[in-house]
Amino acid sequence: MAIKKIGISARCDRPEVIEKVSEILAHFSSKVQIYIATPTAEVLGIEGTPVERMREKGVELIISVGGDGTVLRNIAKMKDPLPILGINMGTLGFLVDVEPENALETIEEVLYGFSYSERMRVDVFLNGEMLETATNEIAIMSAKPAKIIQFEVYVGDCLLDSMRADGVVFATPTGSTAYAMSAGGPIISPRVNAIVVVPVAPFKLSSRPWVIPSDSEITIRLSAPKKEAVIAIDGQKSYRIKPDDVVKLKKSRYPARFVKISDTCFYERVQRKLT
């Protein structure tokens, strides 16, 4: 087989997911060297390897068993993400292409070689210090429910908009089908290198979504005194920001990588998932 080492990381709070991981282990452990992510390994009662150390172990791809959230957590743990193959044990699953009943057959095919697509990510900085890298989106929301915040968004040195809203979402093309879409933003093809800016419940009718080049440096400043906000990254981690804080967004050097397992085009996938 072309692939010699793989990693497996799974959502650990659902018995059916752990059962699927055990099935994959039983089927492939004699064919390929398998590294199990530490939280998953603890549930199975075996020795584990942190996802962030799998590249140095020579792992060539990671099988993520769960939903989109599991995929995002796995990617976030790696500075330079390995290719991900998602087994859909969640609900909608935009980032997980393989249904559970097809898992063994698909993995068998992938082990003989695979190709992958790259998706841009965004580095998030707070007062000059890097926080995280987002694969889907960065959402800035009021720290107090049902309260609006006032903020300014700059693209380079140019003021994009001064907004009063419940918040704003900055999404990659990958994340354009998630929170940004629900907030009224456009769906962006992964082939387009862009960031979509979507105000959430804006007070002004003129505050509309924007699509800007991916190589733009975006700066966000709160402009109302004594009002704090929360910045949430891929729905996984959140940080409080104050009016004197400066948030900057820049395209990351390290893209997310997704194993290709079908020829279905992006537009057909969106129609299938959202109908």
Secondary structure, DSSP 8 states (H G I E B T S, - for coil): ----EEEEEE-SS-HHHHHHHHHHHHHHTTTSEEEEBHHHHHHHTS--B-GGGTTTTT--EEEEEE-HHHHHHHHHT-SS---EEEEE-SSS-SS--B-GGGHHHHHHHHTT---EEEE--EEEEETTEEEEEESSEEEEEESSTT--EEEEEEETTEEEEEEEESEEEEE-TGGGGTHHHHTT-----TTS-EEEEEEES-SSTT---EEEETT--EEEEE-STT--EEEEETTTEEEEE-TT-EEEEEE-SS-EEEE------HHHHHHHHH-
